[in-house]
């Protein structure tokens, strides 16, 4: 073991020494610098990430469908004290492993059952991803690149947005990010980094299944193959012991659920993974190039910086190569899968952030940023080339304001709903573009980057304000709160589709008349399913006419054909898409209950 560590140290020293040679691979000394300054830098970038990720985190309702679903599963864990088999509407829901539900339930048990507690684990996971990126860049590069990488990741649009959305994707991204960067640090330094790799992979499996271990494994193998270091990798990375650690973390839950739910293996492993990956008709499909525009849009505003970075000035570097290979593996992996959704690509963003940060820092790197322009003559890239992003930001800001001005003419309702936020965001982008142009043109590189980061952060926080304005079109929180206020003891019936957040806000089970969709497995395996799941209109009318307080939550479009059969009713809550109605015979009871 000691001999292997010595070899790792020799490798690290060799890379560092080679960096000073004219034609060698350039790798700045790992983690070189003052500990106090490193700690201060970490605190600063963490504070920036916390401000962006936690801004207005709990001030708008849960968005349909994912947030309502995952929050309700966690709430039911607390209510039923069953932390093994997840339940949705009190029937088994086993499409995802339980880690997100466990963390959300823990958050709710401490802070209360509300939106902030529901979203908190995801925001913290995003923060962990930023910290992991900083630590990796600090050790593999230097403090300057570590700060830049953390800032790029924090202000990348898709990453910042998903930090405030309750799904499993950010939790998986945090685990994969830690695993990937721990892999490289073990490759470079040896020591105990491999155990962090395997622990993070196991956590990733508990977050979203085998993909949590598959991505680090594929990326690691691809990198070692490229570096011609595959020989001896099994011993060097303690692979067998590592797989035991992953299994110890993840397998107990899968084993227990397979025992409790006999159909789990076929439903989860065959359906949710094998068929989802290979069968285009099984889930959300998309072309092979689906993630190319997603990455380009998801990394805004940094996407507009990329064409103006001095890529030809970058000396060969193994850490950068690893990030390029890791991000490429992730993009290819999800591109080959039949099922495609925008958040799936999130794990590729941290390595991309490091690559962009490395290129930006090259402007200020007197050694690595020099390129041959003529025999015997060297010239450093000029940071003034970044001044062009100022006008681009200004154009984006002007376009945003034009959308706000013409919002009433657009078919989509969203621009009109969020037009105050559009005005504010557009003004911020114009101001940021103007100041960044001046600073870049005067060759004040890091002042310009600071302005760019500030403008991006402010725009993202304005976007959170926009979510509040758009809540009525994406959330049924207000509808559910009104139902709970005016009919707190009534039986709830959804027709013709299930509202994910209704049981969360009303704190009770819902009768569904219509397609079961994601509740299909649970309805098939729940012993009391016949009392809670129905399909026909005759079932609906029978439930509606039962002598008990009843609230029917119905699509506005579905109401007209039923009106002759429903008889007199009273609307107790409504929004643009749904109506909550009670039979007039029950109206007095509902009114009495609300008092």
C-alpha positions in Angstrom: 0.0 0.0 0.0 2.8 2.4 0.9 4.5 1.7 -2.4 1.4 2.5 -4.3 1.0 5.8 -2.4 4.7 6.7 -3.2 4.0 6.0 -6.9 1.0 8.3 -6.8 3.1 11.0 -5.2 5.8 10.5 -7.8 3.1 10.9 -10.5 1.8 14.1 -8.9 5.3 15.5 -8.6 6.1 14.5 -12.2 3.0 16.4 -13.5 3.8 19.5 -11.5 7.5 19.5 -12.6 6.5 18.9 -16.2 4.3 22.0 -16.1 7.3 24.2 -15.9 8.9 22.7 -19.0 8.3 24.6 -22.3 6.6 21.8 -24.2 5.2 19.7 -21.4 1.7 19.2 -20.1 0.8 22.2 -18.0 -0.6 21.4 -14.6 -0.5 24.1 -11.8 0.7 22.9 -8.4 -2.3 21.2 -6.7 -3.8 23.2 -3.9 -0.8 25.5 -3.8 -1.5 28.6 -1.7 -2.4 29.9 1.7 -5.0 27.8 3.6 -6.6 30.9 5.0 -7.1 32.4 1.6 -8.4 29.1 0.2 -10.9 28.9 3.1 -12.0 32.5 2.5 -12.5 31.8 -1.2 -14.6 28.7 -0.4 -16.7 30.7 2.0 -17.2 33.4 -0.6 -18.3 31.1 -3.4 -20.5 29.1 -1.1 -22.2 32.3 0.1 -22.8 33.3 -3.6 -24.3 29.9 -4.3 -26.5 30.0 -1.2 -27.8 33.4 -2.1 -28.7 32.2 -5.6 -30.1 28.8 -4.7 -32.0 29.8 -1.6 -33.6 33.1 -2.9 -37.4 32.8 -2.6 -37.0 29.1 -2.2 -40.3 28.6 -0.2 -42.4 31.5 -1.4 -44.2 29.8 -4.3 -46.3 26.7 -4.5 -45.2 23.3 -5.5 -45.1 23.0 -9.3 -46.9 20.1 -11.1 -46.2 17.3 -11.5 -42.8 16.4 -10.0 -42.6 18.7 -7.0 -46.1 17.9 -5.8 -45.4 14.1 -6.2 -42.0 14.0 -4.4 -43.2 16.3 -1.6 -46.3 14.2 -1.0 -44.2 11.0 -0.9 -42.0 12.5 1.8 -45.1 13.7 3.7 -46.7 10.3 3.6 -43.5 8.7 4.9 -43.8 10.9 8.0 -47.5 10.4 8.3 -47.4 6.6 8.0 -44.0 6.2 9.6 -43.0 3.9 6.7 -39.6 4.8 5.5 -38.9 1.7 3.4 -41.6 1.5 0.7 -42.4 5.0 -0.7 -46.1 5.7 -1.1 -48.0 8.2 -3.3 -51.6 8.7 -2.4 -51.0 5.9 0.1 -50.2 3.2 -2.5 -46.7 1.9 -3.2 -44.7 4.2 -5.5 -41.4 2.5 -6.5 -40.2 4.3 -9.6 -37.3 5.9 -7.7 -35.0 4.9 -4.8 -35.8 6.6 -1.5 -32.9 9.0 -0.7 -34.6 12.2 -1.9 -37.8 11.2 0.1 -35.7 10.4 3.2 -33.9 13.7 3.1 -37.2 15.6 2.3 -39.0 13.9 5.2 -36.1 14.7 7.5 -36.3 18.4 6.4 -40.0 18.4 7.0 -39.7 16.8 10.4 -37.4 19.6 11.5 -38.8 22.7 9.6 -42.5 21.7 9.1 -44.4 20.5 6.1 -44.1 23.3 3.6 -42.5 24.3 0.3 -39.2 25.5 1.8 -38.6 22.3 3.7 -39.5 20.3 0.6 -37.0 22.1 -1.6 -34.2 22.5 0.9 -32.5 19.1 0.3 -32.1 19.9 -3.4 -30.7 23.4 -2.8 -28.2 21.9 -0.3 -27.3 19.2 -2.9 -26.6 21.9 -5.5 -24.4 23.7 -2.9 -22.5 20.5 -2.3 -21.9 20.3 -6.0 -20.4 23.8 -6.0 -18.2 23.0 -3.1 -17.0 19.8 -4.7 -16.2 21.6 -7.9 -14.2 24.2 -6.0 -12.2 21.6 -4.0 -11.5 19.7 -7.2 -10.3 22.8 -9.1 -8.3 24.0 -6.2 -6.4 20.7 -5.9 -6.1 19.9 -9.6 -5.4 23.5 -10.7 -5.2 26.6 -8.4 -7.3 29.0 -6.3 -8.1 31.3 -9.3 -9.6 28.5 -11.3 -11.4 27.1 -8.3 -13.2 30.4 -7.7 -14.0 30.7 -11.4 -15.3 27.1 -11.7 -17.6 27.5 -8.6 -18.9 30.8 -10.0 -19.5 29.4 -13.5 -21.4 26.4 -12.0 -23.5 28.6 -9.6 -24.6 30.9 -12.4 -25.2 28.4 -15.1 -28.9 28.7 -15.8 -30.0 25.1 -15.8 -28.0 24.2 -12.7 -29.3 27.3 -10.7 -32.9 26.7 -11.8 -32.9 23.0 -10.9 -31.4 23.8 -7.5 -34.8 25.2 -6.6 -36.9 22.4 -8.1 -37.7 19.3 -6.1 -36.6 16.4 -8.3 -34.1 13.6 -8.0 -31.8 15.0 -10.7 -29.9 17.5 -8.5 -29.3 14.9 -5.8 -27.9 12.6 -8.5 -25.8 15.4 -9.9 -24.2 16.2 -6.5 -23.3 12.5 -5.9 -21.9 12.0 -9.4 -19.9 15.3 -9.2 -18.3 14.2 -5.9 -17.6 10.7 -7.4 -16.1 11.9 -10.6 -13.8 14.5 -9.0 -12.8 12.0 -6.2 -11.8 9.6 -9.0 -9.4 12.0 -10.6 -7.9 13.1 -7.3 -7.3 9.4 -6.4 -5.7 8.9 -9.9 -3.5 11.9 -9.3 -2.8 11.8 -5.5 -3.7 8.3 -4.3 -4.7 8.2 -0.7 -8.3 7.8 0.4 -10.0 9.6 -2.4 -11.2 6.3 -3.9 -13.4 5.7 -0.8 -15.1 9.0 -1.3 -15.6 7.9 -4.9 -17.4 4.7 -3.9 -19.4 6.3 -1.1 -20.7 9.0 -3.5 -21.5 6.4 -6.1 -23.5 4.4 -3.6 -25.4 7.5 -2.6 -26.0 8.2 -6.3 -27.6 4.7 -6.6 -29.8 5.5 -3.7 -30.7 8.8 -5.3 -31.7 7.6 -8.8 -30.6 4.0 -9.3 -27.7 2.3 -11.1 -26.9 5.4 -13.2 -25.4 6.9 -10.1 -22.6 4.3 -10.2 -22.6 3.7 -14.0 -21.6 7.3 -14.9 -18.5 7.5 -12.7 -17.5 4.0 -13.8 -17.8 4.7 -17.5 -16.1 8.1 -17.2 -13.3 6.6 -15.2 -12.7 3.7 -17.5 -12.7 6.0 -20.6 -10.2 8.4 -19.0 -7.8 5.6 -17.9 -8.1 4.1 -21.4 -7.2 7.4 -22.9 -4.3 7.9 -20.5 -3.2 4.3 -21.1 -3.5 3.6 -17.4 -6.0 0.8 -17.4 -3.3 -1.8 -16.5 -3.3 -2.3 -12.7 -6.4 -0.1 -12.2 -8.3 -2.7 -10.4 -5.7 -2.9 -7.6 -4.9 0.8 -7.7 -8.5 1.8 -7.2 -9.4 -1.0 -4.9 -12.3 -1.9 -7.2 -13.6 -5.0 -5.5 -13.6 -3.4 -2.1 -15.2 -0.3 -3.7 -18.1 -2.4 -5.2 -18.6 -3.9 -1.7 -18.9 -0.4 -0.3 -21.4 0.7 -3.0 -23.4 -2.5 -2.3 -23.4 -1.9 1.4 -24.8 1.5 0.9 -27.4 0.8 -1.7 -28.4 -2.9 -1.8 -30.1 -3.2 1.6 -33.0 -1.0 0.5 -33.4 -2.7 -2.9 -33.3 -6.2 -1.2 -35.9 -5.2 1.4 -38.2 -3.7 -1.2 -37.9 -6.8 -3.5 -39.0 -8.8 -0.5 -41.9 -6.6 0.3 -43.0 -5.8 -3.3 -42.9 -9.0 -5.4 -43.2 -7.1 -8.7 -40.4 -4.7 -7.9 -37.6 -6.2 -9.9 -39.6 -6.4 -13.2 -41.1 -3.0 -12.7 -38.0 -1.1 -11.6 -35.0 -2.8 -13.2 -36.6 -4.1 -16.4 -39.1 -1.3 -16.9 -37.6 1.8 -15.4 -34.1 1.2 -16.6 -33.7 -1.4 -19.4 -36.9 -0.5 -21.3 -36.5 3.2 -20.6 -33.0 3.2 -22.0 -33.7 1.0 -25.1 -37.4 1.5 -26.0 -38.3 4.9 -27.6 -42.0 4.4 -27.0 -41.6 3.6 -23.3 -40.9 7.2 -22.1 -40.0 10.7 -23.2 -38.2 10.4 -26.4 -36.0 12.7 -28.4 -33.4 12.8 -31.3 -29.8 11.8 -30.8 -28.7 15.5 -30.7 -31.3 16.4 -28.1 -28.8 17.5 -25.5 -26.7 19.7 -27.7 -29.1 22.6 -27.6 -30.0 21.7 -24.0 -26.3 22.1 -22.9 -26.0 25.3 -24.9 -29.1 26.8 -23.3 -28.5 25.3 -19.9 -25.1 26.9 -19.5 -26.2 30.4 -20.4 -24.9 33.0 -19.9 -21.5 31.3 -20.1 -22.3 29.8 -23.5 -21.8 33.3 -25.0 -18.4 33.5 -23.4 -17.1 30.2 -24.9 -16.4 31.3 -28.5 -14.2 34.1 -27.2 -12.0 32.1 -24.9 -8.3 31.3 -25.9 -8.8 27.6 -26.5 -5.7 27.4 -28.7 -3.6 28.8 -25.9 -4.3 26.0 -23.5 -1.4 23.7 -22.9 -2.2 19.9 -22.5 -3.4 19.2 -19.0 -4.6 15.8 -17.6 -7.2 17.4 -15.3 -8.8 19.3 -18.1 -8.7 16.2 -20.2 -10.5 14.3 -17.5 -13.3 16.9 -17.3 -13.7 16.8 -21.1 -13.9 13.0 -21.2 -16.3 12.9 -18.2 -18.6 15.5 -19.7 -18.5 13.8 -23.1 -19.3 10.4 -21.5 -22.3 11.9 -19.7 -23.6 13.6 -22.9 -23.1 10.4 -25.0 -24.6 8.2 -22.3 -27.8 10.1 -22.1 -28.0 10.8 -25.8 -27.9 7.1 -26.5 -30.8 6.5 -24.1 -34.3 6.5 -25.6 -35.8 8.4 -22.7 -34.7 12.1 -22.7 -35.6 14.9 -20.3 -33.8 18.2 -19.9 -32.6 17.7 -16.3 -31.0 14.3 -17.1 -27.9 16.2 -18.5 -27.2 18.1 -15.2 -24.2 15.9 -14.2 -22.3 17.1 -17.3 -22.4 20.8 -16.2 -19.8 20.7 -13.3 -17.0 19.3 -15.5 -18.0 21.8 -18.2 -17.8 24.6 -15.6 -14.2 23.6 -14.8 -13.2 23.6 -18.4 -14.6 27.1 -19.0 -13.0 28.4 -15.8 -9.6 27.0 -16.9 -9.9 28.8 -20.2 -10.9 32.1 -18.6 -8.0 31.9 -16.2 -5.6 31.4 -19.1 -6.0 35.1 -19.9 -4.2 35.9 -16.7 -1.7 33.0 -16.6 1.7 34.3 -17.7 3.1 30.9 -18.3 0.3 28.7 -19.7 -1.5 31.4 -21.7 1.4 32.0 -24.1 1.3 30.7 -27.6 3.7 30.8 -30.6 2.7 33.5 -33.0 6.0 33.6 -34.9 9.4 32.0 -34.6 11.0 33.2 -31.4 8.0 35.4 -30.5 5.3 34.8 -28.0 2.1 36.7 -27.3 -0.4 36.3 -24.5 -4.1 36.3 -25.4 -5.7 39.7 -24.9 -8.6 39.8 -22.4 -10.2 42.6 -24.4 -11.6 39.9 -26.7 -14.1 39.3 -23.9 -15.5 42.8 -24.3 -17.7 41.6 -27.0 -19.9 39.8 -24.4 -21.0 43.2 -23.2 -22.9 44.1 -26.3 -24.3 40.5 -26.4 -25.6 40.9 -22.9 -27.1 44.2 -24.0 -28.8 42.7 -27.0 -30.2 39.9 -24.8 -31.5 42.5 -22.3 -33.1 44.6 -25.0 -34.7 41.4 -26.4 -36.1 40.6 -23.0 -37.6 44.0 -22.6 -39.2 43.8 -26.1 -40.8 40.5 -25.1 -42.2 42.3 -22.0 -43.5 45.2 -24.1 -45.2 42.8 -26.5 -46.3 40.2 -24.0 -50.0 40.9 -24.5 -49.6 40.0 -28.2 -48.1 36.6 -27.7 -50.0 33.4 -27.6 -48.3 32.1 -24.5 -49.7 33.4 -21.2 -46.4 33.3 -19.5 -44.8 36.5 -20.8 -47.8 38.6 -19.7 -47.8 37.0 -16.3 -44.1 37.6 -15.7 -43.6 40.8 -17.6 -42.5 42.8 -14.5 -39.7 40.3 -14.0 -38.9 40.5 -17.7 -38.5 44.3 -17.5 -36.2 44.0 -14.5 -34.2 41.2 -16.0 -33.7 43.0 -19.2 -32.5 46.2 -17.4 -30.1 44.1 -15.4 -28.6 42.5 -18.5 -28.2 45.8 -20.2 -26.5 47.4 -17.2 -24.3 44.3 -16.7 -23.4 44.3 -20.4 -22.4 48.0 -20.3 -20.2 47.7 -17.2 -18.6 44.4 -18.3 -17.7 45.9 -21.7 -15.9 48.8 -20.1 -14.0 46.6 -17.6 -13.0 44.0 -20.2 -11.9 46.7 -22.7 -9.7 48.2 -20.0 -8.1 44.7 -19.6 -9.5 44.3 -16.0 -10.2 40.7 -16.5 -11.4 39.6 -13.1 -13.4 42.8 -12.6 -15.2 42.1 -15.8 -15.8 38.5 -14.7 -17.1 39.7 -11.4 -19.6 42.0 -13.1 -20.7 39.2 -15.4 -21.2 36.9 -12.4 -23.1 39.6 -10.6 -25.4 40.2 -13.6 -26.0 36.5 -14.0 -26.8 36.0 -10.3 -29.2 39.0 -10.2 -31.0 37.7 -13.4 -31.4 34.3 -11.9 -32.8 35.7 -8.7 -35.2 37.8 -10.7 -36.2 34.6 -12.4 -37.1 33.2 -9.0 -39.4 36.2 -8.6 -40.8 35.3 -12.0 -41.7 31.9 -10.7 -43.9 33.5 -8.1 -45.7 35.5 -10.8 -46.2 32.3 -12.9 -47.4 30.1 -10.0 -51.1 30.1 -11.0 -50.2 28.4 -14.3 -47.8 25.7 -12.9 -49.1 25.0 -9.4 -52.4 24.0 -7.8 -51.2 25.2 -4.4 -53.8 28.0 -4.1 -56.6 25.8 -5.3 -55.7 23.1 -2.8 -55.4 25.6 0.1 -58.9 27.0 -0.7 -60.4 23.5 -0.8 -58.7 22.7 2.5 -60.0 25.9 4.1 -63.6 25.6 2.9 -64.1 21.8 3.0 -61.5 20.5 5.5 -63.4 17.2 6.1 -64.8 16.5 2.7 -63.9 13.5 0.5 -61.7 14.6 -2.4 -62.4 13.2 -5.9 -60.1 14.0 -8.9 -61.5 13.7 -12.4 -60.2 12.8 -15.0 -56.6 13.1 -13.7 -54.7 13.0 -10.5 -53.4 16.3 -9.1 -50.0 15.5 -7.5 -50.0 18.3 -4.9 -53.7 18.0 -3.8 -53.0 15.5 -1.0 -49.9 17.4 0.1 -51.8 20.6 0.8 -55.1 19.0 1.9 -53.3 16.4 4.1 -55.6 13.5 3.0 -56.0 10.8 0.4 -57.7 11.4 -2.9 -60.1 9.3 -4.9 -59.1 9.1 -8.5 -61.6 8.6 -11.3 -59.6 8.3 -14.5 -56.2 7.1 -15.8 -53.9 5.9 -13.0 -50.7 6.8 -14.9 -47.8 6.8 -12.3 -50.2 5.3 -9.7 -50.8 2.2 -11.8 -48.3 0.0 -10.0 -49.5 1.0 -6.6 -53.2 0.6 -7.6 -52.5 -2.9 -8.7 -50.8 -3.9 -5.5 -52.7 -1.9 -2.9 -55.3 -4.1 -1.0 -57.8 -1.2 -0.7 -57.4 0.0 -4.3 -61.0 -0.7 -5.1 -62.1 2.0 -2.8 -59.8 4.7 -4.2 -59.4 4.1 -7.9 -62.1 4.2 -10.5 -62.4 4.6 -14.3 -66.0 5.2 -15.5 -68.4 8.1 -15.3 -70.9 5.8 -13.6 -68.4 5.4 -10.8 -68.0 9.1 -10.6 -71.8 9.7 -10.4 -72.2 7.1 -7.7 -69.4 8.7 -5.6 -70.8 12.2 -6.2 -74.3 11.2 -5.0 -73.1 9.4 -1.8 -74.5 11.1 1.3 -71.3 12.6 2.6 -69.4 15.9 2.2 -67.7 15.6 -1.2 -65.5 17.9 -3.3 -65.0 17.1 -7.0 -61.9 18.6 -8.5 -62.5 18.5 -12.2 -60.9 19.9 -15.4 -63.0 22.8 -16.7 -63.2 21.1 -20.1 -64.5 17.9 -18.6 -67.3 19.7 -16.7 -69.7 20.6 -19.5 -70.5 17.0 -20.6 -71.2 16.1 -17.0 -73.3 19.1 -15.9 -76.8 17.5 -16.8 -75.9 14.5 -14.5 -74.3 16.4 -11.7 -77.3 18.5 -10.7 -77.0 21.7 -8.6 -73.5 22.4 -7.3 -71.5 25.1 -5.8 -67.9 26.2 -6.7 -65.7 26.3 -3.6 -62.3 26.9 -5.4 -61.1 27.5 -8.9 -58.2 28.4 -11.1 -57.6 28.7 -14.9 -57.7 24.9 -15.4 -59.6 23.4 -12.5 -62.9 23.8 -10.6 -63.6 22.4 -7.1 -67.3 21.9 -6.7 -69.6 20.4 -4.0 -73.2 19.2 -4.4 -75.6 21.8 -3.1 -76.8 19.3 -0.6 -73.3 19.3 0.8 -72.7 23.0 0.5 -74.1 23.9 3.9 -72.0 21.1 5.5 -68.9 22.4 3.8 -69.6 25.9 5.0 -70.2 24.7 8.5 -67.0 22.7 8.5 -65.0 25.8 7.3 -66.2 27.7 10.4 
